[in-house]
Amino acid sequence: MDAITPGDLVNVDTGGTPLDGIVFDTPSATKVVVAVVDRKKGPSFRTVNPATLGERTEEGPHDRALRALMNRTPLPVHGAARGGAGGVRGRSGHTRAAMHRTTGK
């Protein structure tokens, strides 16, 4: 596959029977998060290498369940989208709360 984008229909080669899946996220060049139906667990996400993916053109029997899983899962947040906060909370540069101000008696 050339360019992998979220929402693409794919086949995931797991070494046995290929699984039908839908791309959910591409966090890096070597990782793709794909929604697949596991026989034991049901619809779930799996992180795979892009080399294990093949293009799929037709809708499969499990695509409705996979889209439902994707719709109820929050969108992933990547480093650039956080604004560089890095886990810092509160007002920057202030370590304590403001003191009580007197009225100037």
RODO-2510 file (C-alpha; in nm, 4 decimals, decimal comma):
residues 105
     n   res          X          Y          Z
     1     m     0,0000     0,0000     0,0000
     2     d     0,1211     0,3493    -0,0782
     3     a    -0,0267     0,5982     0,1664
     4     i    -0,2165     0,4676     0,4685
     5     t    -0,4805     0,7017     0,6060
     6     p    -0,7428     0,6562     0,8791
     7     g    -1,0605     0,4994     0,7440
     8     d    -0,8871     0,2851     0,4800
     9     l    -1,0165    -0,0709     0,4371
    10     v    -0,7271    -0,3171     0,4795
    11     n    -0,6416    -0,6839     0,5165
    12     v    -0,4090    -0,7637     0,8076
    13     d    -0,1729    -1,0558     0,7440
    14     t    -0,1338    -1,2345     1,0780
    15     g     0,0459    -1,5393     0,9448
    16     g    -0,2787    -1,7348     0,9058
    17     t    -0,6049    -1,6203     0,7577
    18     p    -0,5923    -1,2463     0,6783
    19     l    -0,8236    -1,0345     0,8953
    20     d    -1,0448    -0,7595     0,7583
    21     g    -0,9698    -0,4288     0,9256
    22     i    -1,0094    -0,0528     0,9115
    23     v    -0,7192     0,1865     0,9784
    24     f    -0,7836     0,3935     1,2927
    25     d    -0,4545     0,5811     1,3363
    26     t    -0,0980     0,6048     1,2052
    27     p     0,1127     0,7157     1,5048
    28     s     0,4444     0,6671     1,3191
    29     a     0,5948     0,5351     0,9980
    30     t     0,6357     0,1886     1,1511
    31     k     0,3068     0,1609     1,3430
    32     v    -0,0537     0,1513     1,2296
    33     v    -0,3496     0,1049     1,4646
    34     v    -0,6142    -0,1084     1,2948
    35     a    -0,9632    -0,2051     1,4126
    36     v    -1,0111    -0,5807     1,3590
    37     v    -1,2534    -0,8470     1,4789
    38     d    -1,0853    -1,1067     1,6990
    39     r    -1,2707    -1,4383     1,7145
    40     k    -1,2416    -1,4568     2,0945
    41     k    -1,2556    -1,0880     2,1959
    42     g    -1,4744    -0,9330     1,9279
    43     p    -1,3969    -0,5900     1,7766
    44     s    -1,0694    -0,4464     1,9092
    45     f    -0,7649    -0,2445     1,8088
    46     r    -0,4340    -0,3950     1,7079
    47     t    -0,1045    -0,2162     1,6416
    48     v     0,0686    -0,3610     1,3372
    49     n     0,3552    -0,2906     1,1009
    50     p     0,2419    -0,1260     0,7739
    51     a     0,4165    -0,4047     0,5801
    52     t     0,1538    -0,6522     0,7063
    53     l    -0,1334    -0,4557     0,5496
    54     g    -0,2943    -0,5121     0,2132
    55     e    -0,5570    -0,3058     0,0354
    56     r    -0,9215    -0,4154     0,0471
    57     t    -1,1836    -0,2758    -0,1897
    58     e    -1,5123    -0,4302    -0,0756
    59     e    -1,6992    -0,3928     0,2540
    60     g    -1,6782    -0,6966     0,4803
    61     p    -1,9341    -0,8512     0,7153
    62     h    -1,7679    -0,7026     1,0261
    63     d    -1,7167    -0,3470     0,9003
    64     r    -2,0298    -0,2161     1,0734
    65     a    -1,9033    -0,3395     1,4131
    66     l    -1,5560    -0,1977     1,3447
    67     r    -1,6968     0,1455     1,2558
    68     a    -1,9077     0,1399     1,5738
    69     l    -1,5915     0,0689     1,7777
    70     m    -1,4092     0,3559     1,6056
    71     n    -1,7005     0,5968     1,6630
    72     r    -1,7125     0,5345     2,0383
    73     t    -1,3346     0,5617     2,0824
    74     p    -1,1852     0,9102     2,1373
    75     l    -0,9528     1,0337     1,8664
    76     p    -0,5838     0,9863     1,9444
    77     v    -0,3806     1,2886     2,0557
    78     h    -0,0298     1,3169     1,9164
    79     g     0,2593     1,5291     2,0503
    80     a     0,2087     1,8298     1,8215
    81     a    -0,1585     1,8596     1,9106
    82     r    -0,0868     1,9089     2,2813
    83     g     0,0773     2,2452     2,2310
    84     g     0,4014     2,1370     2,3965
    85     a     0,2550     2,1352     2,7466
    86     g     0,4498     1,8247     2,8454
    87     g     0,2294     1,7411     3,1428
    88     v     0,2628     2,0790     3,3163
    89     r    -0,0541     2,1851     3,4938
    90     g    -0,1674     2,5191     3,6283
    91     r    -0,0234     2,8631     3,5650
    92     s     0,3278     2,8647     3,4287
    93     g     0,5874     3,0243     3,6537
    94     h     0,3650     3,0293     3,9633
    95     t     0,4210     2,7554     4,2171
    96     r     0,1907     2,8761     4,4968
    97     a    -0,1578     3,0187     4,5156
    98     a    -0,2024     3,3953     4,5451
    99     m    -0,1848     3,5377     4,8992
   100     h    -0,4730     3,7268     5,0571
   101     r    -0,4656     4,0967     4,9698
   102     t    -0,5181     4,3463     5,2441
   103     t    -0,7497     4,6417     5,1898
   104     g    -0,4796     4,8995     5,2714
   105     k    -0,5990     5,0163     5,6168
***
